[in-house]
Amino acid sequence: MQRSKIRKNLLCYDDRQHITIEPREGTPMNLRGTPLRNIEFNSEDEYLDEDLENPYEYPGEVMARENCIKIIYCNGVQKVYRGEHRLFIKKLVKAINLDSPIRKNADVLEFKMDICYNFYMVLYALKDLRHDNIKRIKLPECTFLDKPYHYKELRTGIFDGFPKFHELEITANYTEEMIVDLMKNNKVFDLFLKELSKRKNARLILPKLDGEFYRSIEYVFMILKISMKYNVKIICEVRNIYKLLDSGCCVYCPVAECMLFPIRNFVRTFGNEFRNEVEFISVMNCLKSFKNLESLTLEFEYFKTKKDIKIIRQNNISAISLRKLKSLKKVKIYVSEFFDFNDQALIHIYRNNLRFIASLMPRSVERLELVNGSGLTKKLAESLNRFMPNIKTFMSYDMPYIGADCLMPFKRLRAFIGINKYPEEVPRRVKLLAIGHWDSCDLDHGSIVNHDLIKKYSERYSKSIQNDNGTHIFFDDVKNWNAYKHLIKMYYFT
């Protein structure tokens, strides 16, 4: 099996189930509520982007985006008869189909709310749902926003049907009104975190904290207090803190003045858009204290003049260096697609800036992703590798490659993933190679997959998988396919 040639087609789909609950047509309005006999539960599976009714019947390899089951919940019933509440939950649980063979390997369960009533009922349904492999459950903040009395019958054992579960993610759109309602339901959070704490490696994930963080700081502190009470690890994902910085202050304003300073040790993922060099310096100065940071995304509209580089370099570089952040493993550098890479002066600026940014990074970085860019040369790769010598995975989107040997300087490279553009040669040390594009309709002729290149790698690697959009995946060791698949679908199919 390890040496035998394997050629397969690939199907990637979005696994969604729509749960629609509504009164039967003609049901009269009743202040006491709608009786269960007059309520319809409709369930419909939807596998987006593909025509197949059931991906399980596909003859090749199948991938669910993010390995996730998404439940779209739409409840049009304002009120259920009080004595039928438990029966309503049972019918809801029955409508949610987690037992389909195609869903057996999913490890994420996400609930999304359509326009509806009584979001809290999803929390009651969790107790009776079953799935052997779900590790993470995503809940929107609205499931915690109903009146406190709605949650009084919630009991222990909420996650008993998910033996591998240990990560709870609560998504939120932070508004002042929402924060007030969330704070009222602190006892519900206490119960959920207490239940979560019973799991090994328990984690609570708070994604999409952003420049409006000042609105949610009390809520986050409430969560932190409860999590520390039960020894649950908190992971915060943050974007765009430049809104929190005083535009009139010195670019090296004290780190403690950053609103995120109190939660800096809980931030694992961070991303920021930069419009100028002042924002860049201010944010990097703040970031240097985020000692547990694991993933960093830097997005630049442009560096439009040589003055930008000069300003950055004239300042105290050590004050914005992240080289002490030993937990940082993933770095993504994004440049606006409107950057004019036909201008030789701008190309020079881009490459110098990329070298400078690399010089600020710790040696612990193992994954580098470049989105857009003027082109990777061997000389530029040597600079990147000098500052980040442990890069094992290199990813790119619309990044030109100049010269057949431009990837050779990355001595520890083991995986290469390229979209739309890719090099003529990858080092033989690369164990996983994925090349292709997202939408062939939007590509010019030069971006279409080179068939000679595909033939060459088909001969080099014993395992090959491809989809109808022209994505080709090459590898040898079938034992590592699950790990490879996780990496590929995270990048190509999210």
N, C-alpha and C positions, 0 to 999 in steps of 0.2 A: 504493500500500500504506500509506503514512504517513497519508493522510487518509481512506482508505476505512474504513467501519464493519466491525468484526470482533466477532462474538459467539461465545464458545466455552464449553463446559462443562469442568470441571476434575476430574481424578482424582488423589488423593494416596494413595500406598501405601508400605508398609514392606517393603523388598526383603530377604528373608531366604532363605538356602539352608541346609538342615539336612544335614550330612554325618554319617551314622551308620555306624560300623565295628564289626562284632561277629563272633565265631566262629559258624560254621554250627551249627545245632542238632545235638546229639549228638557234637560234637567233644570227644574226651577231653582231659583235662588233661595237659600235657607240660612238664616243667621246662625243656626245651630251647627251648620256644616253640611257637607255632601256625604250621603251614605255610600259605603264602599261598593254596593251593587250598581251605583250610577257612575262609577269611575272606571275609565279605560286605561290600561297599561299597554303601551306599544313599544316594542323593542326592534331595532333594525341595525344590523351590522353593516359597516361601510368600510371598504378597503380602498382608500383614495389613490388616484393616479394610475390605477390598473383596471382593466376591463373584466378580470376574472371575478366571478362571484365568490370564490373561495380559494385563497392562496394555497391552502393545504393541498389542493389538487394539482398545483404547478409541478411539472416534472423535474425542475432544477432546484437550485438553492434559493431559499426565501429569507428575507430580512424584514423585520418590522422596524420602522423608524424609531430610534431611541429605545428599542426593545420595550415599547410602552403600549399598554392598553389604555385608551382614552374613552372615558365614559362621559357623554354629553347629556347632562341631566336637565330636563325641561318639565317642570311641574306647574300645570295650569290650575290646580285645585287650591283655592285660597284656604279652605278649612275642612278638615275631616271630622266626622262624628267622633266625639271624645272617646267613646268606648271602643272604637275601631282603629285606633292609632296603631296598635301592635299588629293587627291584621294588615294594615296598609304597608307597614315596613316589610312584612313577610312577602307581600306581593312585589314590592320593589326589589327585594333580594332575588326573588325568582326571575324577575325580568332581566337582571344583570347577569350576563352569561360569561363567566370566567372559565368555564369547563371546556370550551372549544379546543380541539387538539392543536389548532394553530396558535393558541395562546398559552400553551403549557410552559414554554420557555421564557415568557415575558418576565422581566424583573422589576418593572415600574408600572404602577397603577395610578392613573391621573384622572381626577374628576374636574370637569369643566361645567360651568353653569350657564345655561341659556336663560332667557327672560322667564322667570318663574317665581314661585312662592315657596316658603318653608325649606330653605336650604339646609337647615339643621338635620332634616330627616336622613341625609346621607351619612351623618355620623352614627346614627342608630343602625343603619344598614351595615356598616363596617363590621359590627360584631358577629353577624351571621354569614358574611362572605368568606369564601375559602379559595386559597391558591397556594400551591406548594413552593413557588419560586419567587414570589414578589418580595423584593428587598426594600423598595422605596414607595411610599404613598404620597401623592401630591394632592393637597387640598387648598382650594381658594379661600381667601379670608372671609368670604360671605357665609361660609358654613359655620362661622363662629359669631355671626353678627345678629342673630335673632334674639328675641327677648330672653333674659336669663332663665325664666321659668320653663322654657322649652327644653332645657338641658338637664333638668333635675332628676330625670329617670335614667340618665346615662350611668352605667355601672362599670366595674372592672372587667377585664377580659376583652377589651375592645379589639385588640389585634390578634386574638387567639387563633383565628383562621389563617394566619400568615406566619408560618413557622420560621421563615428566613428574614422576615421584616426587621429592620433596625434603623431606617432613615425616614423621617417625616419632614416633608417640605410644605411650608405654608406660604403661598404666593399672596401678594397684596399690592393694591394700588392706593398709596397712602394719601388720604384726604383727612382733614380735621374731623369731620363728622364720623368717618369710619374709625379713626383712632379712639374717639370717645366711646363708641359702642364696643370696640374690642376690649378696652380697659374695664368695662362693666362686666365682661365675661371672664375675668381672670380665674375663676374657679374651674371653668371648662378647660382652660390651658393647663391648670394645675393637674387635673385628672389625666389629660392626654400625655403630659410629660412624665407623670408618675408611671403610666402604663408603658410609655416608651423606655423609661429607665430600666425596665425589667429585661430589656434585650441587651445582649452583648454588643459592644461598640455602638451604643445608641447615639444617634445624631439628629439634631433639629437644624434644618436648613432654612435660612431666611434670604431668598433671592431678591434681586432687583431693588436693593436699597440705593437711592440716588441722591441727586443734589437737593431734593426736597426732604432730606433726612431729618431736618430739624422738626418737621411735623410729627415724625414717628418715634422720636428719641425716647419719649416716656414709655411707649409700647415696647420698644426693644429692651429697655431697661427692666420692664416688668417681666419679659420673657427670660432675660438673663438671670434675674433673681430666682425665678422658679427653676430654671435649668440647673443652676448651681446647687439648689436645694436637693435635687434628685441626681446630680452628677451626670447630666446629659451634655454631651459636647455640642456647642453651638458653632455653626458655619454660616458666615455672612458673605453674600455676594454683592459687591458695591460697584456702582457706575457713576462717573462724572461728579467728582467732588469739587471741581473748580468753582462750582456755583456756591460752595460753602466758604470760599476764600474771599477776603476783602480785597476788591480790585485796587484799592488805594494803598495797600500795605506793601512793604518790601517783599521782593520775590522770595527772600529767605525768612519769612515771618515764622515765629515759633511754632513748632509742630503741635504743641498743646492747644494752639488756637484753632486747629482743625476740629470741626464738629465730631468727626469720627474717632478722635483720639481715645475716648473712653472704651471703644469697642475694637481698637486696633488689633488686639491679640486674637479676635474671633474672625477676622476677615481672611478668607482663604482665596477668594476670587475677586479680582479687581480689573476694571476697564475704564478708560477715560478718553474723551475726544479733546484734541488740542487745536486751538485756532491760532495760537502764537507761542513764541518762546517763553513768555512770562508765565503763562499757564503751565507749560511743561515744567519749568523750574520749580514753581510753587507746589505742584502736585508731587513731583519726585521728592522734593524736600520733605513732604508729609509722609510719603510712602516708606521712607527708609526705616521707620519705626514699626512697620507691620511685619513683625518677625515670623509670623506663621503663614505669610502669603505663599500660595502654591501656584497660582495661575494669574498672568498679567497680560492685558490687552491694551496696546497703545495705538490710538487712531489719530492720524494727522490729516487735516484738510490740505495743507501744503506747507513746505518751507520755501517761500517764494524768492528769497534773496540770500545772497552770501552773508548779509548782515546777521541773519538768524544764527548761523553757525558761530559767527564771531562773538555775538552776545553771550551765547551759552558757554563758550570756551573761556571767555574772559572772567566769568564768575567762578566761584569756588566749586570745582567739579566734585570734590570729596563730599560736599554738603548734599549732593543729589545722587550719590552712588548707592546702588542697591546690593553691592557686592557682599554685604554681611547677611543678606536674607537667604540663608542656607536651605530653606524649605521650598524656594521658588524652583519649579520644575518646567513650567510651560510659559512660553512667551510668544505673543502674537503681535506683529507690527503691520498695521494697515495704513495704506496711503490712498487718498481719494482717487477714484477712477478718472477724475477730471484733471489730474496732474498731467502736464504736457511733457511726455517723455521723448518728444521729438526735439526738444530744446537741449542742446548739449550742456549748457550751463546748469540747467535744472537736474540733468542726469548726474553731473558732478556733485551737486549739492546733495542729492538724494543719497548717493553712495557714501559721501563723507558723514552725513547725518546717521546713516545706518551703522557705520563703524563706531561713531561716537556713542550711540545708544547701546551697542553691544559692549562697549567698554564700561558701561554702568552696571552690567548684569553680573550676577554671581556665577561661579563655575558649576553650580549645581543644576543649571538648566539642561534638560534632556530633550525637550521638544520645542522646535522653533517653527513658526508659521509666518510666512510672508504673503501679504495680499496686495496685489498690484506691485509695481516697481519698475525700475529702469533696466533691470537685467542683472542676473547673478553671473559674475566672472570668477575665475579661479582666484584672482588676487583678492576680490571682496570676500570670497568664501574663506580664504586663509585668515583674514582679519576676524571674521565672525568666529572661526574655530579657535583662534588664539585666546579670545575672551570667554568663549563658551565651549570648552574642549570636550564636553560630555554629551553633545547632541546625538541622540539615538534615532530620533524621528524628525524628518524634515517634511513640512507641508507647504504647498504654495497654491495660489490662485492667481491666474493671469500674470505670472512672473516669467519673463523671458529668460532663457538660459543661453549664455554666450560661451561657446567652446565646449568640446566633448568632455573635457576634464574638470568642469566647474564644480562638481560635487566631490571630487577626490580629496580635498583637504579635510573633509569631515571624517576623521579616522574611526570614530565609533558609530557611524551611521549604520542602522539596521533596517530602517523602514523609510520609504519615500512615497509620498502621496502628492500627485500633481493634478490640477484641474486646468483645462484649456491649453496650457503650455507646459512642456516638459523637456528635459535635456536629451541629447542624442545618446548619452551613455550614463549608466548608473554603476557605481562600484560593485564589484562582485560580492562584497561583504554584505550588501543589502539583502535581507531575507524576505521582505515584503515590498512589492512594487505595485502601486495602483495609479493608473493614468487614465484620463478620460475627460469628459466635460459634462456640464449640467444640462444644457439645452442646445442641441445641434442647430436649432432654428435661428439662434442668435449669433452663431459663430461665423467668422469669415473663413474663406477657403483654407488659409494657412493654419487654422486652429484644429481642423479635422484630424483625427488620429492617423498617424503615419503607419500605413500597413506594413512597410518594411520593418519598422520598429516593433510592431506587434509580432511579426514573424520571428524576429530575432529573440525577443523575450519568451516567446512560446517554446523556442528550442532550448533556451537556457534554464527555464523553470519547468518543473514537472507538473505543477498544478496551475490551472488557468480557469478563471471565472469571468464571465462578461454579461452585461445587460444590453437591452435594445438601444439604449442611448449612447452606447460606445464606451462605457467604462470597462476597463480591463484590469483584472487583479491577478498578480502572479506571485507564487510562493512555492516552497518545496515541502516543508514540514506540516503535514496534515494535522499533527497533534496540537499545533498552535493556532489552528483555524479559528477557534472561538475567540481567542485574544485578538487576532487580526480582524475578525468580523466586527468586534466591538469598536475598534479604532476606525475602521473604514466607514461604518454606517454613521458614526458620530460626525465624520467630516463630509462625506458625500451626500448623505441622505437625511439631514436634519433641516 
